[in-house]
Amino acid sequence: MSEIFAAVDALLAKARDGGDLPEPAERERLRKAAGLTQVEVAAALDTRRETFAKWESGAAQPRAPKRGAYAHLLAGLADIHGTRGPDGWLTLARRARPLDISTDATEGE
C-alpha cells in the first residue's frame, strides 16, 4: 500500500514542478531589486553562474534540492520587494523550505 502513496507523492511533486517559481522576468526583477548579482546567487545555490543564468531566464529549470532553495530565496525577496504579475507561485515557494525544528521547543520539558 505504501507503494501507491509513494507513486502519488511522485505525481504531486511532478505537478508542483514549475509552479513554485515566478516567470523569468520576475525572477530577474526580484534579484536586481535586492541588489544581488547572478554570481552571488549562483554561489549561494552552489551552482555555476551560467547555470543560474539559464534558470533565471527560463531556458532551464533547477532540480531539487536547489530548486527548493531558489524558490525559497525568491519568496523571501518577494516578501521584501513585493511581486508583480500572477503570484500563485508564492504559496508553493514559501513551502519550499521545511520548517526547522528548534531546540527551543524542547526547553522546559
All heavy atoms as an XYZ file, in Angstrom:
821
protein
N       0.817     -1.196      0.000
C       0.000      0.000      0.000
C       0.859      1.257      0.000
O       0.509      2.246     -0.622
C      -0.934     -0.030      1.213
C      -2.004      1.015      1.157
S      -3.135      0.738     -0.198
C      -4.659      1.084      0.547
N       2.011      1.230      0.695
C       2.855      2.415      0.746
C       3.417      2.749     -0.635
O       3.743      3.902     -0.898
C       3.980      2.233      1.763
O       4.827      1.187      1.349
N       3.530      1.744     -1.522
C       3.999      1.994     -2.887
C       3.020      2.898     -3.634
O       3.433      3.751     -4.420
C       4.172      0.677     -3.638
C       5.298     -0.171     -3.102
C       5.332     -1.543     -3.738
O       4.646     -1.766     -4.758
O       6.050     -2.398     -3.191
N       1.747      2.736     -3.361
C       0.729      3.567     -4.002
C       0.898      5.017     -3.556
O       0.873      5.934     -4.369
C      -0.692      3.058     -3.683
C      -0.911      1.691     -4.331
C      -1.744      4.053     -4.142
C      -2.198      1.019     -3.924
N       1.097      5.210     -2.262
C       1.274      6.570     -1.754
C       2.569      7.190     -2.285
O       2.601      8.374     -2.594
C       1.231      6.597     -0.227
C      -0.165      6.472      0.305
C      -0.659      5.243      0.686
C      -0.984      7.581      0.394
C      -1.955      5.120      1.164
C      -2.283      7.474      0.861
C      -2.770      6.235      1.251
N       3.612      6.394     -2.402
C       4.867      6.899     -2.963
C       4.665      7.326     -4.409
O       5.184      8.363     -4.848
C       5.957      5.841     -2.859
N       3.895      6.554     -5.160
C       3.609      6.906     -6.545
C       2.793      8.189     -6.636
O       3.038      9.048     -7.489
C       2.881      5.753     -7.238
N       1.833      8.326     -5.742
C       1.014      9.549     -5.712
C       1.879     10.747     -5.318
O       1.774     11.821     -5.910
C      -0.187      9.383     -4.756
C      -0.880     10.710     -4.508
C      -1.173      8.365     -5.334
N       2.748     10.571     -4.331
C       3.656     11.655     -3.937
C       4.531     12.084     -5.105
O       4.773     13.271     -5.308
C       4.530     11.236     -2.758
C       3.763     11.175     -1.456
O       2.672     11.787     -1.372
O       4.260     10.521     -0.512
N       4.991     11.137     -5.890
C       5.816     11.454     -7.060
C       5.013     12.255     -8.084
O       5.529     13.205     -8.686
C       6.357     10.177     -7.691
N       3.765     11.895     -8.280
C       2.911     12.648     -9.199
C       2.664     14.065     -8.690
O       2.666     15.024     -9.467
C       1.574     11.926     -9.413
C       1.637     10.625    -10.205
C       0.259      9.962    -10.220
C       2.133     10.870    -11.612
N       2.428     14.193     -7.405
C       2.216     15.523     -6.833
C       3.465     16.386     -6.970
O       3.372     17.573     -7.291
C       1.803     15.421     -5.365
C       0.408     14.864     -5.120
C       0.193     14.611     -3.631
C      -0.647     15.810     -5.676
N       4.624     15.799     -6.744
C       5.874     16.548     -6.905
C       6.036     16.998     -8.351
O       6.440     18.133     -8.624
C       7.055     15.693     -6.476
N       5.675     16.116     -9.282
C       5.767     16.473    -10.697
C       4.780     17.585    -11.040
O       5.097     18.505    -11.798
C       5.502     15.246    -11.567
C       5.683     15.493    -13.046
C       5.507     14.217    -13.842
C       5.696     14.504    -15.321
N       5.552     13.296    -16.137
N       3.589     17.535    -10.478
C       2.575     18.559    -10.737
C       3.011     19.912    -10.200
O       2.725     20.950    -10.790
C       1.239     18.151    -10.124
N       3.733     19.892     -9.069
C       4.217     21.146     -8.482
C       5.399     21.699     -9.256
O       5.684     22.881     -9.201
C       4.612     20.928     -7.027
C       3.450     20.900     -6.076
C       3.922     20.963     -4.649
N       4.647     19.765     -4.266
C       4.090     18.703     -3.701
N       2.808     18.688     -3.467
N       4.816     17.662     -3.374
N       6.116     20.837     -9.951
C       7.304     21.260    -10.674
C       6.927     22.357    -11.651
O       6.080     22.189    -12.514
C       7.914     20.073    -11.426
C       9.287     20.394    -11.966
O      10.013     21.166    -11.329
O       9.622     19.863    -13.037
N       7.539     23.501    -11.479
C       7.232     24.635    -12.334
C       6.273     25.610    -11.698
O       6.209     26.755    -12.091
N       5.537     25.181    -10.690
C       4.572     26.065    -10.064
C       5.121     26.879     -8.912
O       4.456     27.765     -8.405
N       6.358     26.576     -8.493
C       6.915     27.263     -7.333
C       7.877     28.383     -7.692
O       8.487     28.986     -6.824
C       7.607     26.269     -6.401
C       8.717     25.489     -7.093
O       8.791     25.517     -8.341
O       9.504     24.833     -6.396
N       8.014     28.672     -8.979
C       8.887     29.756     -9.433
C       8.072     30.758    -10.244
O       7.200     30.369    -11.013
C      10.028     29.217    -10.301
C      10.987     28.221     -9.655
C      11.993     27.719    -10.676
C      11.690     28.831     -8.470
N       8.381     32.044    -10.097
C       7.674     33.041    -10.910
C       8.173     33.018    -12.347
O       9.134     32.312    -12.683
C       8.043     34.359    -10.221
C       9.378     34.101     -9.628
C       9.353     32.649     -9.204
N       7.555     33.800    -13.175
C       8.002     33.934    -14.556
C       9.438     34.457    -14.573
O       9.854     35.173    -13.658
C       7.084     34.901    -15.311
C       5.664     34.381    -15.466
C       5.600     33.105    -16.288
O       6.288     33.024    -17.331
O       4.880     32.177    -15.882
N      10.199     34.129    -15.609
C      11.601     34.548    -15.672
C      11.840     36.042    -15.452
O      12.764     36.414    -14.714
C      12.038     34.110    -17.064
C      11.206     32.891    -17.323
C       9.867     33.221    -16.716
N      11.032     36.900    -16.027
C      11.244     38.343    -15.850
C      11.115     38.742    -14.383
O      11.849     39.613    -13.902
C      10.256     39.132    -16.706
N      10.217     38.076    -13.658
C      10.031     38.373    -12.239
C      11.213     37.854    -11.428
O      11.632     38.482    -10.448
C       8.707     37.792    -11.736
C       8.410     38.050    -10.279
C       8.160     39.516     -9.928
O       8.349     40.411    -10.780
O       7.779     39.781     -8.783
N      11.774     36.715    -11.813
C      12.959     36.187    -11.129
C      14.091     37.212    -11.197
O      14.726     37.523    -10.182
C      13.430     34.890    -11.783
C      12.421     33.766    -11.748
C      12.899     32.577    -12.560
N      11.779     31.741    -12.920
C      11.873     30.604    -13.588
N      13.048     30.159    -13.978
N      10.803     29.910    -13.872
N      14.311     37.726    -12.395
C      15.380     38.703    -12.590
C      15.084     40.002    -11.833
O      15.955     40.576    -11.181
C      15.565     38.993    -14.075
C      16.670     39.986    -14.361
C      16.874     40.249    -15.840
O      16.017     39.858    -16.667
O      17.903     40.868    -16.168
N      13.842     40.457    -11.900
C      13.474     41.700    -11.220
C      13.707     41.608     -9.723
O      14.260     42.518     -9.100
C      12.003     42.057    -11.487
C      11.614     43.431    -10.894
C      10.111     43.621    -10.841
N       9.471     42.817     -9.826
C       9.431     43.118     -8.519
N      10.011     44.210     -8.054
N       8.813     42.325     -7.666
N      13.310     40.478     -9.125
C      13.490     40.302     -7.685
C      14.970     40.292     -7.308
O      15.371     40.919     -6.326
C      12.803     39.019     -7.216
C      11.284     39.061     -7.186
C      10.705     37.661     -6.989
C      10.788     40.013     -6.110
N      15.774     39.597     -8.081
C      17.207     39.557     -7.794
C      17.815     40.951     -7.872
O      18.543     41.388     -6.982
C      17.931     38.614     -8.766
C      19.455     38.602     -8.568
C      20.164     37.741     -9.586
N      19.914     38.097    -10.957
C      20.494     39.130    -11.604
N      21.330     39.941    -10.983
N      20.213     39.354    -12.887
N      17.485     41.675     -8.945
C      18.043     43.014     -9.124
C      17.524     43.989     -8.075
O      18.266     44.860     -7.614
C      17.741     43.522    -10.532
C      18.573     42.819    -11.590
C      18.283     43.359    -12.975
C      19.203     42.747    -14.014
N      18.923     43.258    -15.371
N      16.252     43.846     -7.673
C      15.691     44.725     -6.645
C      16.454     44.571     -5.334
O      16.586     45.534     -4.572
C      14.207     44.424     -6.436
N      16.975     43.378     -5.089
C      17.741     43.119     -3.868
C      19.208     43.512     -4.021
O      19.972     43.417     -3.062
C      17.634     41.646     -3.506
N      19.595     43.929     -5.227
C      20.983     44.306     -5.453
C      21.926     43.119     -5.490
O      23.112     43.249     -5.198
N      21.396     41.960     -5.855
C      22.203     40.742     -5.924
C      22.668     40.491     -7.350
O      21.927     40.744     -8.300
C      21.391     39.541     -5.441
C      20.860     39.610     -4.014
C      19.937     38.436     -3.733
C      22.016     39.652     -3.021
N      23.872     39.969     -7.490
C      24.380     39.602     -8.811
C      24.090     38.134     -9.067
O      23.835     37.356     -8.131
C      25.900     39.827     -8.910
O      26.564     38.901     -8.029
C      26.280     41.264     -8.572
N      24.149     37.750    -10.323
C      23.993     36.337    -10.662
C      25.095     35.515    -10.010
O      24.848     34.390     -9.573
C      24.009     36.137    -12.179
C      22.766     36.604    -12.869
C      22.774     36.267    -14.354
O      23.814     36.007    -14.946
N      21.596     36.280    -14.954
N      26.284     36.066     -9.924
C      27.406     35.353     -9.303
C      27.111     35.071     -7.830
O      27.345     33.953     -7.343
C      28.720     36.158     -9.462
C      29.851     35.549     -8.646
C      29.110     36.262    -10.924
N      26.578     36.046     -7.111
C      26.261     35.863     -5.692
C      25.204     34.780     -5.487
O      25.346     33.915     -4.615
C      25.751     37.163     -5.078
C      26.794     38.241     -4.910
C      26.183     39.534     -4.430
O      25.265     40.065     -5.093
O      26.627     40.013     -3.367
N      24.151     34.847     -6.288
C      23.072     33.872     -6.125
C      23.547     32.485     -6.536
O      23.270     31.498     -5.844
C      21.816     34.292     -6.918
C      20.726     33.236     -6.796
C      21.298     35.639     -6.418
N      24.296     32.403     -7.624
C      24.822     31.107     -8.068
C      25.701     30.489     -6.986
O      25.607     29.289     -6.700
C      25.593     31.268     -9.370
N      26.541     31.306     -6.359
C      27.417     30.791     -5.301
C      26.597     30.275     -4.123
O      26.896     29.217     -3.572
C      28.388     31.884     -4.845
N      25.562     31.024     -3.736
C      24.711     30.596     -2.623
C      23.999     29.288     -2.939
O      23.779     28.460     -2.053
C      23.700     31.683     -2.283
N      23.642     29.100     -4.205
C      22.926     27.887     -4.626
C      23.878     26.774     -5.062
O      23.436     25.725     -5.544
C      21.953     28.219     -5.760
C      20.811     29.161     -5.373
C      20.002     29.556     -6.603
C      19.918     28.531     -4.322
N      25.171     27.028     -4.893
C      26.201     26.039     -5.216
C      26.093     25.552     -6.667
O      26.036     24.360     -6.947
C      26.134     24.854     -4.247
C      27.372     23.972     -4.329
O      28.449     24.474     -4.714
O      27.250     22.765     -4.021
N      26.024     26.527     -7.572
C      25.975     26.212     -8.992
C      26.800     27.236     -9.751
O      27.246     28.231     -9.189
C      24.510     26.159     -9.500
O      24.480     25.509    -10.766
C      23.883     27.536     -9.598
N      27.012     27.007    -11.017
C      27.767     27.946    -11.847
C      26.880     29.118    -12.248
O      25.672     28.977    -12.367
C      28.277     27.231    -13.104
C      29.266     26.131    -12.789
C      29.767     25.341    -14.001
N      29.618     26.021    -15.263
C      28.909     25.548    -16.305
N      28.301     24.395    -16.216
N      28.822     26.227    -17.423
N      27.494     30.279    -12.483
C      26.738     31.451    -12.892
C      25.999     31.182    -14.191
O      24.845     31.580    -14.364
C      27.647     32.683    -13.054
C      26.789     33.957    -13.247
C      27.399     34.993    -14.150
N      27.820     34.540    -15.435
C      27.041     34.493    -16.540
N      25.771     34.817    -16.487
N      27.536     34.103    -17.685
N      26.619     30.464    -15.104
C      25.986     30.155    -16.391
C      24.726     29.311    -16.199
O      23.715     29.531    -16.870
C      26.974     29.428    -17.325
C      28.168     30.267    -17.719
C      29.301     30.305    -16.694
O      29.211     29.591    -15.656
O      30.263     31.060    -16.906
N      24.808     28.367    -15.294
C      23.634     27.535    -14.997
C      22.533     28.369    -14.374
O      21.362     28.284    -14.775
C      24.024     26.380    -14.054
O      25.032     25.588    -14.688
C      22.823     25.516    -13.701
N      22.922     29.216    -13.413
C      21.924     30.078    -12.786
C      21.280     31.002    -13.808
O      20.065     31.232    -13.771
C      22.524     30.907    -11.633
C      21.536     31.887    -11.104
C      20.486     31.469    -10.318
C      21.595     33.221    -11.467
C      19.528     32.360     -9.874
C      20.648     34.128    -11.030
C      19.612     33.693    -10.234
N      22.068     31.554    -14.725
C      21.529     32.452    -15.751
C      20.450     31.739    -16.569
O      19.433     32.344    -16.931
C      22.640     32.962    -16.656
N      20.631     30.456    -16.835
C      19.618     29.677    -17.564
C      18.354     29.502    -16.724
O      17.251     29.557    -17.252
C      20.187     28.319    -17.974
C      21.234     28.415    -19.057
C      21.793     27.054    -19.403
C      22.902     27.165    -20.438
N      23.496     25.860    -20.748
N      18.532     29.301    -15.414
C      17.360     29.187    -14.536
C      16.595     30.492    -14.524
O      15.372     30.508    -14.611
C      17.768     28.854    -13.115
C      18.427     27.545    -12.894
C      18.545     26.500    -13.767
C      19.077     27.128    -11.703
N      19.228     25.462    -13.189
C      19.569     25.827    -11.923
C      19.298     27.732    -10.477
C      20.265     25.118    -10.940
C      19.993     27.025     -9.508
C      20.462     25.728     -9.736
N      17.328     31.587    -14.381
C      16.685     32.890    -14.278
C      15.954     33.257    -15.568
O      14.875     33.843    -15.522
C      17.729     33.956    -13.931
C      17.115     35.301    -13.631
C      18.128     36.301    -13.124
O      18.938     36.792    -13.945
O      18.112     36.596    -11.916
N      16.524     32.876    -16.706
C      15.911     33.217    -17.995
C      14.796     32.253    -18.382
O      14.049     32.516    -19.331
C      16.971     33.226    -19.091
O      17.390     31.894    -19.387
N      14.702     31.124    -17.685
C      13.699     30.125    -18.017
C      14.163     29.140    -19.087
O      13.409     28.263    -19.489
N      15.426     29.256    -19.527
C      15.957     28.340    -20.538
C      16.169     26.943    -19.969
O      16.175     25.955    -20.704
C      17.271     28.874    -21.101
N      16.337     26.846    -18.651
C      16.484     25.565    -17.958
C      15.793     25.698    -16.608
O      15.526     26.811    -16.147
C      17.957     25.219    -17.773
N      15.502     24.576    -15.988
C      14.824     24.574    -14.693
C      15.704     23.870    -13.661
O      16.238     22.793    -13.937
C      13.477     23.857    -14.780
C      12.477     24.545    -15.684
C      12.086     25.910    -15.165
O      11.855     26.113    -13.980
N      12.015     26.872    -16.071
N      15.839     24.457    -12.480
C      16.614     23.784    -11.435
C      15.868     22.564    -10.915
O      14.645     22.509    -10.965
C      16.738     24.856    -10.354
C      15.591     25.769    -10.577
C      15.313     25.745    -12.044
N      16.637     21.601    -10.449
C      16.062     20.397     -9.847
C      16.320     20.411     -8.346
O      17.190     21.113     -7.857
C      16.682     19.151    -10.467
C      16.256     18.944    -11.923
C      16.881     17.717    -12.473
N      18.321     17.990    -12.618
C      19.145     17.347    -13.398
N      18.709     16.366    -14.134
N      20.417     17.665    -13.456
N      15.538     19.615     -7.646
C      15.692     19.510     -6.191
C      17.106     19.036     -5.873
O      17.681     18.272     -6.645
C      14.668     18.536     -5.635
N      17.661     19.488     -4.787
C      17.136     20.393     -3.770
C      17.366     21.877     -4.102
O      16.857     22.755     -3.414
C      17.904     20.003     -2.510
C      19.236     19.588     -3.030
C      18.956     18.921     -4.366
N      18.134     22.135     -5.153
C      18.443     23.528     -5.492
C      17.196     24.299     -5.903
O      17.085     25.492     -5.645
C      19.519     23.596     -6.567
C      20.856     23.083     -6.057
C      21.923     23.096     -7.109
C      23.200     22.497     -6.520
N      24.293     22.518     -7.475
N      16.245     23.621     -6.509
C      15.004     24.281     -6.896
C      14.280     24.833     -5.667
O      13.818     25.963     -5.662
C      14.099     23.320     -7.663
C      12.820     23.976     -8.119
C      11.868     22.978     -8.778
N      10.786     23.701     -9.376
C      10.780     24.166    -10.616
N      11.808     23.946    -11.400
N       9.759     24.841    -11.077
N      14.205     24.028     -4.627
C      13.561     24.476     -3.405
C      14.279     25.656     -2.777
O      13.646     26.600     -2.291
N      15.603     25.619     -2.800
C      16.380     26.730     -2.249
C      16.164     28.000     -3.071
O      16.015     29.095     -2.517
C      17.859     26.365     -2.209
N      16.129     27.857     -4.388
C      15.899     29.018     -5.259
C      14.492     29.575     -5.046
O      14.300     30.788     -4.922
C      16.122     28.609     -6.717
C      16.045     29.717     -7.728
C      16.465     31.015     -7.444
C      15.573     29.468     -9.013
C      16.404     32.023     -8.399
C      15.521     30.459     -9.973
C      15.936     31.741     -9.663
O      15.876     32.728    -10.615
N      13.506     28.694     -4.956
C      12.128     29.135     -4.696
C      12.041     29.854     -3.357
O      11.362     30.885     -3.236
C      11.176     27.935     -4.721
N      12.734     29.337     -2.359
C      12.737     29.959     -1.034
C      13.359     31.353     -1.100
O      12.835     32.301     -0.505
C      13.499     29.064     -0.053
C      13.559     29.596      1.332
N      12.457     29.688      2.147
C      14.599     30.071      2.055
C      12.815     30.200      3.309
N      14.112     30.446      3.271
N      14.452     31.483     -1.818
C      15.085     32.792     -1.989
C      14.120     33.769     -2.657
O      13.925     34.897     -2.187
C      16.361     32.673     -2.821
C      16.984     34.002     -3.264
C      17.495     34.794     -2.069
C      18.075     33.771     -4.283
N      13.492     33.337     -3.744
C      12.581     34.219     -4.466
C      11.378     34.614     -3.605
O      10.930     35.765     -3.653
C      12.120     33.563     -5.767
C      13.219     33.406     -6.831
C      12.750     32.499     -7.962
C      13.658     34.761     -7.359
N      10.876     33.686     -2.805
C       9.754     34.014     -1.908
C      10.184     35.054     -0.889
O       9.441     36.000     -0.595
C       9.249     32.755     -1.208
N      11.386     34.904     -0.346
C      11.894     35.884      0.604
C      12.074     37.247     -0.032
O      11.733     38.274      0.563
N      12.587     37.269     -1.259
C      12.749     38.537     -1.967
C      11.393     39.162     -2.282
O      11.235     40.383     -2.213
C      13.570     38.338     -3.245
C      15.028     37.905     -3.042
C      15.704     37.673     -4.390
C      15.793     38.917     -2.209
N      10.410     38.336     -2.612
C       9.062     38.853     -2.883
C       8.447     39.432     -1.615
O       7.737     40.438     -1.672
C       8.172     37.752     -3.450
N       8.736     38.834     -0.474
C       8.244     39.384      0.795
C       8.841     40.767      1.047
O       8.176     41.641      1.601
C       8.589     38.454      1.956
C       7.747     37.184      1.968
O       6.688     37.148      1.293
O       8.158     36.226      2.646
N      10.084     40.955      0.639
C      10.765     42.238      0.850
C      10.376     43.268     -0.205
O      10.073     44.420      0.115
C      12.299     42.036      0.834
C      12.728     41.157      2.003
C      13.030     43.385      0.863
C      14.160     40.642      1.898
N      10.370     42.856     -1.465
C      10.211     43.790     -2.583
C       8.858     43.722     -3.286
O       8.642     44.421     -4.268
C      11.321     43.558     -3.617
C      12.687     43.766     -3.053
N      13.196     45.011     -2.760
C      13.642     42.884     -2.693
C      14.414     44.890     -2.258
N      14.706     43.611     -2.200
N       7.972     42.867     -2.812
C       6.688     42.699     -3.479
C       6.851     41.864     -4.733
O       7.959     41.571     -5.161
N       5.729     41.486     -5.292
C       5.764     40.689     -6.514
C       4.855     41.324     -7.543
O       3.900     42.015     -7.199
C       5.368     39.216     -6.251
O       5.590     38.456     -7.426
C       3.952     39.075     -5.783
N       5.176     41.116     -8.789
C       4.379     41.652     -9.893
C       3.812     40.499    -10.695
O       4.452     39.475    -10.856
C       5.251     42.516    -10.804
C       5.776     43.739    -10.101
C       6.532     44.613    -11.045
N       7.092     45.749    -10.326
C       8.117     46.449    -10.731
N       8.712     46.155    -11.867
N       8.554     47.460    -10.027
N       2.641     40.702    -11.217
C       2.036     39.662    -12.038
C       1.419     38.583    -11.180
O       1.269     38.739     -9.965
N       1.087     37.457    -11.789
C       0.467     36.363    -11.035
C       1.375     35.917     -9.898
O       2.576     35.785    -10.079
C       0.312     35.250    -12.080
C       0.485     35.912    -13.398
C       1.303     37.136    -13.177
N       0.795     35.719     -8.729
C       1.624     35.339     -7.591
C       1.244     33.983     -7.001
O       1.572     33.690     -5.862
C       1.607     36.422     -6.516
C       0.240     36.624     -5.894
O      -0.723     35.973     -6.326
O       0.141     37.446     -4.971
N       0.598     33.144     -7.777
C       0.258     31.806     -7.302
C       1.488     30.994     -6.933
O       1.431     30.131     -6.062
N       2.604     31.270     -7.559
C       3.863     30.569     -7.275
C       4.308     30.789     -5.838
O       4.954     29.932     -5.243
C       4.972     31.038     -8.222
C       5.351     32.485     -8.029
C       4.767     33.572     -8.614
C       6.359     33.002     -7.166
N       5.357     34.722     -8.173
C       6.348     34.405     -7.288
C       7.287     32.416     -6.300
C       7.212     35.235     -6.574
C       8.151     33.240     -5.606
C       8.111     34.630     -5.741
N       3.941     31.931     -5.273
C       4.460     32.322     -3.972
C       4.046     31.363     -2.868
O       4.845     31.039     -1.982
C       4.003     33.743     -3.660
C       4.743     34.518     -2.598
C       6.244     34.468     -2.776
C       4.273     35.963     -2.591
N       2.839     30.863     -2.904
C       2.378     29.917     -1.885
C       3.235     28.658     -1.896
O       3.683     28.191     -0.851
C       0.899     29.551     -2.116
O       0.132     30.749     -2.036
C       0.406     28.550     -1.086
N       3.487     28.115     -3.084
C       4.319     26.914     -3.182
C       5.760     27.213     -2.803
O       6.420     26.411     -2.144
C       4.259     26.334     -4.601
C       2.927     25.728     -5.009
C       2.953     25.324     -6.473
C       2.589     24.542     -4.136
N       6.270     28.363     -3.225
C       7.654     28.716     -2.917
C       7.869     28.854     -1.420
O       8.917     28.487     -0.897
C       8.036     30.013     -3.627
N       6.882     29.374     -0.713
C       7.012     29.521      0.741
C       7.088     28.176      1.441
O       7.612     28.068      2.536
C       5.860     30.342      1.301
C       6.001     31.806      0.982
C       4.936     32.636      1.652
N       5.164     34.045      1.402
C       4.233     34.879      0.979
N       2.992     34.458      0.789
N       4.517     36.142      0.769
N       6.569     27.151      0.806
C       6.625     25.801      1.378
C       7.912     25.074      1.010
O       8.127     23.946      1.457
C       5.452     24.966      0.874
C       4.119     25.470      1.336
C       3.028     24.566      0.816
N       1.746     25.216      0.942
C       0.697     24.936      0.200
N       0.771     24.006     -0.730
N      -0.432     25.566      0.374
N       8.769     25.698      0.205
C       9.951     25.020     -0.306
C      10.939     24.654      0.791
O      11.640     23.669      0.684
C      10.643     25.879     -1.360
N      11.001     25.455      1.839
C      11.938     25.162      2.919
C      11.179     24.535      4.066
O      10.277     25.139      4.633
C      12.623     26.428      3.388
C      13.610     26.144      4.494
C      14.358     27.374      4.892
N      15.266     27.030      5.964
C      16.051     27.888      6.531
N      16.053     29.136      6.133
N      16.848     27.517      7.496
N      11.562     23.324      4.428
C      10.894     22.695      5.567
C      11.153     23.496      6.835
O      12.191     24.127      6.963
C      11.522     21.311      5.656
C      12.615     21.275      4.677
C      12.601     22.526      3.872
N      10.197     23.460      7.715
C      10.356     24.169      8.981
C      11.507     23.550      9.764
O      11.640     22.340      9.849
C       9.076     24.082      9.811
C       7.861     24.774      9.223
C       6.643     24.510     10.100
C       8.102     26.268      9.095
N      12.357     24.408     10.300
C      13.456     23.928     11.132
C      12.897     23.527     12.487
O      12.048     24.216     13.039
C      14.506     25.024     11.319
C      15.206     25.371     10.022
O      15.275     24.521      9.131
O      15.677     26.501      9.925
N      13.379     22.440     13.003
C      12.964     22.008     14.336
C      13.875     22.714     15.320
O      15.077     22.495     15.344
C      13.052     20.477     14.484
C      12.112     19.820     13.486
C      12.737     20.058     15.907
C      12.222     18.326     13.432
N      13.298     23.575     16.076
C      14.058     24.395     17.012
C      14.303     23.653     18.308
O      13.450     22.928     18.800
C      13.294     25.688     17.292
O      13.941     26.421     18.294
N      15.486     23.871     18.874
C      15.770     23.278     20.183
C      14.982     23.972     21.274
O      14.806     23.429     22.347
C      17.278     23.375     20.495
O      17.654     24.743     20.400
C      18.075     22.521     19.544
N      14.469     25.164     20.967
C      13.662     25.890     21.947
C      12.396     25.121     22.298
O      11.869     25.251     23.395
C      13.271     27.276     21.428
C      14.494     28.163     21.229
O      15.548     27.867     21.806
O      14.352     29.152     20.499
N      11.902     24.332     21.358
C      10.654     23.599     21.581
C      10.807     22.561     22.687
O       9.834     22.173     23.318
C      10.197     22.922     20.288
N      12.037     22.105     22.912
C      12.225     21.071     23.934
C      12.621     21.656     25.280
O      12.693     20.941     26.256
C      13.306     20.071     23.479
O      14.524     20.791     23.253
C      12.882     19.341     22.225
N      12.863     22.944     25.333
C      13.235     23.571     26.605
C      12.037     23.575     27.541
O      10.896     23.739     27.140
C      13.722     24.995     26.376
C      15.062     25.045     25.697
C      15.555     26.470     25.493
O      14.933     27.413     26.002
O      16.550     26.616     24.801
N      12.305     23.371     28.790
C      11.255     23.404     29.794
C      10.544     22.089     29.978
O       9.586     21.987     30.727
N      10.974     21.063     29.259
C      10.328     19.762     29.407
C      10.912     18.997     30.569
O      12.015     19.123     30.962
C      10.491     18.933     28.139
C       9.654     19.464     27.018
C       9.728     18.583     25.792
O      10.318     17.501     25.832
O       9.200     19.008     24.772
